[in-house]
Amino acid sequence: MEKKKTELINSYKILSLLKKNTDYYFTITDITHFTGISRYRTEHILSEFETMALVSKRVEHFGASCRYYYKGTLSEE
């Protein structure tokens, strides 16, 4: 039960950060810095949000590596 509660709180933290700043793209490092959530959990939550179309993802390639940027979709409030 405690794990589900923590997961919901973490999801809300990430979603509120992205929804309040829809003009900006965030890296996973940015999100972990602002929310205090581990990188592993952040990646998991973002993949779920992407499936639900709550976030959009942009990929930039740097030679052999690439960096992912996440942005909250516009809320319908």
Stockholm file with secondary structure:
# STOCKHOLM 1.0

chainA/1-77         MEKKKTELINSYKILSLLKKNTDYYFTITDITHFTGISRYRTEHILSEFETMALVSKRVEHFGASCRYYYKGTLSEE
#=GR chainA/1-77 SS CHHHHHHHHHHHHHHHHHHHTTTCCBCHHHHHHHHCCCHHHHHHHHHHHHHTTSEEEEEEEETTEEEEEEEECCCCC
#=GC SS_cons        CHHHHHHHHHHHHHHHHHHHTTTCCBCHHHHHHHHCCCHHHHHHHHHHHHHTTSEEEEEEEETTEEEEEEEECCCCC
//
